[in-house]
Amino acid sequence: MTDAFAPAHITGFFAVRPDPDPMKAGSVGCGFCLEKGVTASIKQDTDELAIKFNNEPIKFPTVEWVIEKLLGPEPQITVDLKCDIPLGFGFGVSGAAALSSAFAIRSEFDLEMDMTQLAAVAHVAEVVNRTGMGDVAGQCAGGMAIRTEPGAPGLGTVEHISVKSMKISWVCLGEISTASVLDNESTMQAVNRAGERALKLLIKDPGVENFMSLSKEFAVETGLISLRAFKAVEAVEANGGMASMAMLGDTVFALGGADVLSGFGKVDSCRISINGARRF
């Protein structure tokens, strides 16, 4: 059995830059990794492909795409995914699952591929399956990273923002389908306008506070933030903290002032991870 880990990733703002080549397609923007995430374990103990998510069987097209790309059709393995972050709430779990699976498969089968090549497979899996456009790049980089050029690791470009392993808190209010947002033309026009503007402003002043401020402006300007999430952000700000919405999920994340989030639901927290995806 071989294990690998990929961190959860929260994006504060983004803009999609499409390309016919999924290796070159992706998003620019900024986000950060968490110490929580997805651990993938590979077992060769079955006569068919099985994927489990926290011990429950699951259909996971993005992960299936990675497995078949690396091992060919009808792979006979069990991929056991352990995740301490909820799926569908804006934590980049699909990307983390794809990336950790790729790293674990490489070790289990001794594939002649380096980490960048494996990450490129995970990135393309996300793009093709419409589950994400930039999480994998951030999850490989670790810490807080500005995605300045789109594309798979090795083609895209990231720049790190110096950040300590500070505590981030969040409350999950509801799920959002990434594909439903990516496929809405009018929404994406607003997203891309606001995201490109935020990117330029963050590059001029690359800091955590500016990132948080720009992320809130992006969430409001695009109309992606729900009324309840907006009220939660305002409550955090009134309590001396900074907050915004995780893209893409109806989740509010906060830096400081998070005590008030308990009035909106169950609060969870962990520290920013300085390290990216890795094998154990």
C-alpha positions as CSV (number, residue, x, y, z in Angstrom):
1,M,0.0,0.0,0.0
2,T,1.3,3.4,-1.0
3,D,0.1,6.8,0.4
4,A,0.4,10.3,-0.8
5,F,-1.1,13.6,0.4
6,A,-2.4,16.8,-1.3
7,P,-3.5,19.8,0.6
8,A,-6.9,21.4,0.4
9,H,-6.8,24.7,-1.4
10,I,-9.0,27.8,-1.0
11,T,-9.1,30.3,-3.9
12,G,-10.0,33.9,-3.1
13,F,-10.5,35.1,-6.7
14,F,-9.8,33.8,-10.2
15,A,-10.2,34.4,-13.9
16,V,-10.5,31.6,-16.4
17,R,-8.3,31.6,-19.5
18,P,-9.5,28.9,-21.8
19,D,-7.5,27.1,-24.4
20,P,-8.2,24.2,-26.8
21,D,-5.3,22.4,-25.2
22,P,-6.3,21.4,-21.6
23,M,-2.6,21.5,-20.6
24,K,-2.6,25.3,-21.4
25,A,-6.1,26.0,-20.2
26,G,-6.6,27.1,-16.6
27,S,-7.1,30.0,-14.4
28,V,-5.1,32.9,-12.9
29,G,-5.8,34.2,-9.4
30,C,-4.7,33.6,-5.9
31,G,-5.3,31.1,-3.1
32,F,-3.6,29.2,-0.3
33,C,-3.1,25.6,0.9
34,L,-4.4,24.1,4.2
35,E,-2.8,21.6,6.4
36,K,-5.9,19.5,5.9
37,G,-6.6,17.7,2.6
38,V,-6.7,14.3,0.9
39,T,-4.6,11.3,1.5
40,A,-4.7,8.6,-1.2
41,S,-3.9,5.0,-0.5
42,I,-3.4,2.5,-3.4
43,K,-4.1,-1.3,-3.0
44,Q,-3.7,-4.0,-5.6
45,D,-6.3,-6.3,-4.0
46,T,-9.2,-6.3,-6.5
47,D,-10.1,-7.5,-10.0
48,E,-11.7,-4.1,-10.8
49,L,-11.3,-0.4,-10.2
50,A,-12.8,0.7,-6.9
51,I,-12.7,4.2,-5.4
52,K,-13.6,4.9,-1.8
53,F,-14.1,8.4,-0.2
54,N,-13.9,8.2,3.6
55,N,-14.7,4.5,3.4
56,E,-17.7,4.9,1.2
57,P,-17.8,3.8,-2.5
58,I,-17.9,6.9,-4.8
59,K,-18.1,7.7,-8.5
60,F,-15.3,10.2,-8.9
61,P,-14.8,10.9,-12.7
62,T,-11.8,13.2,-12.1
63,V,-9.9,10.6,-10.2
64,E,-11.0,7.8,-12.6
65,W,-9.6,9.9,-15.5
66,V,-6.2,10.1,-13.7
67,I,-6.1,6.4,-12.9
68,E,-6.9,5.3,-16.5
69,K,-4.4,7.8,-17.9
70,L,-1.6,6.4,-15.8
71,L,-2.5,2.7,-15.8
72,G,-4.6,2.2,-18.9
73,P,-8.2,0.9,-19.2
74,E,-9.7,-1.4,-16.6
75,P,-7.1,-0.9,-13.8
76,Q,-7.4,-3.4,-11.0
77,I,-6.8,-1.3,-7.9
78,T,-8.6,0.2,-5.0
79,V,-8.0,3.9,-4.4
80,D,-8.9,4.8,-0.8
81,L,-9.3,8.5,-0.3
82,K,-9.3,9.9,3.2
83,C,-10.4,13.5,3.5
84,D,-10.9,15.8,6.5
85,I,-12.4,18.6,4.3
86,P,-16.0,18.5,2.9
87,L,-16.4,17.8,-0.8
88,G,-18.2,20.4,-2.9
89,F,-17.7,23.5,-0.6
90,G,-14.8,25.3,-2.3
91,F,-11.7,23.5,-0.9
92,G,-10.3,22.1,-4.1
93,V,-11.0,18.5,-3.0
94,S,-11.3,17.2,-6.5
95,G,-7.9,18.5,-7.4
96,A,-6.4,17.2,-4.2
97,A,-7.9,13.8,-4.8
98,A,-6.6,13.7,-8.4
99,L,-3.1,14.9,-7.3
100,S,-2.7,12.6,-4.3
101,S,-4.0,9.6,-6.4
102,A,-1.5,10.3,-9.1
103,F,1.4,10.6,-6.7
104,A,0.4,7.4,-4.9
105,I,0.0,5.4,-8.2
106,R,3.4,6.6,-9.3
107,S,5.0,5.2,-6.2
108,E,3.0,1.9,-6.1
109,F,3.8,1.1,-9.7
110,D,7.2,2.7,-10.0
111,L,6.1,4.8,-13.0
112,E,8.8,6.7,-14.8
113,M,7.2,10.1,-14.3
114,D,8.3,13.1,-12.3
115,M,6.1,15.1,-10.0
116,T,5.5,17.8,-12.6
117,Q,4.3,15.3,-15.1
118,L,2.0,13.7,-12.6
119,A,0.6,17.1,-11.6
120,A,-0.1,17.9,-15.3
121,V,-2.2,14.7,-15.5
122,A,-4.2,15.8,-12.5
123,H,-4.6,19.3,-13.9
124,V,-5.9,18.1,-17.2
125,A,-8.3,15.7,-15.4
126,E,-9.8,18.7,-13.6
127,V,-10.1,20.8,-16.8
128,V,-11.7,17.9,-18.8
129,N,-14.2,17.0,-16.1
130,R,-15.1,20.6,-15.3
131,T,-14.2,20.3,-11.6
132,G,-11.5,22.9,-11.4
133,M,-9.1,25.1,-13.4
134,G,-6.3,26.1,-11.1
135,D,-6.3,24.2,-7.7
136,V,-3.7,21.7,-8.8
137,A,-1.2,24.4,-9.5
138,G,-1.7,25.9,-6.1
139,Q,-1.7,22.5,-4.4
140,C,1.7,21.8,-5.9
141,A,3.1,25.1,-4.9
142,G,2.0,25.1,-1.3
143,G,1.6,28.2,0.9
144,M,-0.1,31.2,-0.7
145,A,0.5,31.4,-4.4
146,I,-0.6,33.9,-7.1
147,R,-1.2,32.0,-10.4
148,T,0.1,34.6,-12.8
149,E,-0.1,32.4,-15.9
150,P,-2.6,29.6,-16.5
151,G,-2.0,26.0,-17.3
152,A,-0.7,22.8,-15.8
153,P,2.4,22.8,-13.5
154,G,5.4,23.1,-15.8
155,L,3.5,25.4,-18.1
156,G,1.7,27.8,-15.8
157,T,3.4,30.2,-13.5
158,V,3.0,30.9,-9.8
159,E,4.5,33.5,-7.5
160,H,4.6,32.9,-3.8
161,I,3.3,35.5,-1.2
162,S,5.4,35.3,2.0
163,V,3.0,33.9,4.6
164,K,3.3,32.3,8.0
165,S,1.4,29.1,8.9
166,M,-1.4,31.2,10.3
167,K,-4.8,29.9,11.4
168,I,-7.7,30.0,9.0
169,S,-11.3,29.4,10.1
170,W,-14.4,28.7,8.0
171,V,-18.1,27.8,8.0
172,C,-19.7,25.8,5.2
173,L,-23.1,27.2,4.3
174,G,-23.9,25.2,1.1
175,E,-22.5,23.5,-2.0
176,I,-21.9,25.1,-5.4
177,S,-21.3,23.1,-8.6
178,T,-18.1,24.3,-10.2
179,A,-19.4,23.3,-13.7
180,S,-22.6,25.3,-13.3
181,V,-20.6,28.5,-12.7
182,L,-18.0,27.7,-15.5
183,D,-20.8,27.0,-18.0
184,N,-22.8,30.2,-17.2
185,E,-21.6,32.7,-19.8
186,S,-22.8,35.9,-18.2
187,T,-21.5,34.9,-14.8
188,M,-18.1,34.0,-16.3
189,Q,-17.9,37.4,-18.0
190,A,-18.3,39.1,-14.6
191,V,-15.9,36.6,-13.0
192,N,-13.2,37.2,-15.6
193,R,-13.5,41.0,-15.4
194,A,-13.3,41.1,-11.7
195,G,-10.6,38.4,-11.5
196,E,-8.2,40.0,-13.9
197,R,-8.6,43.3,-12.1
198,A,-7.9,41.7,-8.7
199,L,-4.9,39.9,-10.1
200,K,-3.3,43.1,-11.3
201,L,-3.9,44.8,-8.0
202,L,-2.5,41.9,-5.9
203,I,0.7,41.8,-8.1
204,K,1.2,45.4,-7.3
205,D,0.8,44.9,-3.6
206,P,1.3,41.1,-2.8
207,G,0.2,40.7,0.8
208,V,-2.2,38.7,2.9
209,E,-4.4,41.6,3.9
210,N,-4.6,42.9,0.3
211,F,-5.5,39.3,-0.8
212,M,-8.4,39.1,1.7
213,S,-9.7,42.5,0.7
214,L,-9.5,41.8,-3.0
215,S,-11.2,38.4,-2.5
216,K,-14.2,40.0,-0.7
217,E,-14.5,42.6,-3.5
218,F,-14.4,39.8,-6.1
219,A,-17.1,37.8,-4.3
220,V,-19.4,40.8,-4.1
221,E,-18.7,42.2,-7.5
222,T,-19.4,38.9,-9.3
223,G,-22.6,38.3,-7.4
224,L,-21.3,34.8,-6.4
225,I,-21.6,35.5,-2.7
226,S,-24.9,34.5,-1.1
227,L,-26.8,36.9,1.3
228,R,-26.1,34.6,4.3
229,A,-22.4,34.4,3.4
230,F,-22.2,38.2,3.0
231,K,-23.7,38.6,6.5
232,A,-21.1,36.2,7.9
233,V,-18.3,38.2,6.2
234,E,-19.7,41.4,7.7
235,A,-19.9,39.8,11.1
236,V,-16.3,38.8,11.0
237,E,-15.2,42.3,9.9
238,A,-17.3,43.8,12.8
239,N,-15.3,41.5,15.1
240,G,-12.0,42.8,13.9
241,G,-11.2,40.1,11.3
242,M,-11.1,39.7,7.5
243,A,-13.3,37.2,5.6
244,S,-14.4,36.2,2.1
245,M,-16.0,33.4,0.1
246,A,-14.1,30.3,-1.0
247,M,-14.3,29.8,-4.8
248,L,-16.3,27.9,-5.7
249,G,-18.4,27.0,-2.7
250,D,-20.9,28.7,-0.3
251,T,-18.2,28.8,2.3
252,V,-16.9,31.7,4.3
253,F,-13.2,31.7,5.4
254,A,-11.8,34.1,7.9
255,L,-8.5,35.4,9.2
256,G,-9.1,36.6,12.7
257,G,-12.5,37.5,14.2
258,A,-13.8,34.0,13.5
259,D,-15.7,33.6,16.9
260,V,-18.8,35.0,15.3
261,L,-18.9,32.4,12.6
262,S,-20.5,29.9,15.1
263,G,-23.7,31.9,14.7
264,F,-23.9,30.7,11.0
265,G,-23.0,27.0,11.4
266,K,-20.3,24.6,12.5
267,V,-16.9,26.2,12.5
268,D,-13.7,24.4,11.5
269,S,-10.2,25.6,11.3
270,C,-6.6,24.7,10.6
271,R,-3.3,26.4,9.6
272,I,-2.1,27.4,6.2
273,S,0.2,24.7,4.8
274,I,3.6,25.9,3.6
275,N,4.1,22.6,1.9
276,G,2.5,21.3,-1.2
277,A,1.5,17.8,-2.3
278,R,3.8,15.0,-1.4
279,R,4.4,11.3,-1.0
280,F,4.7,9.7,2.4
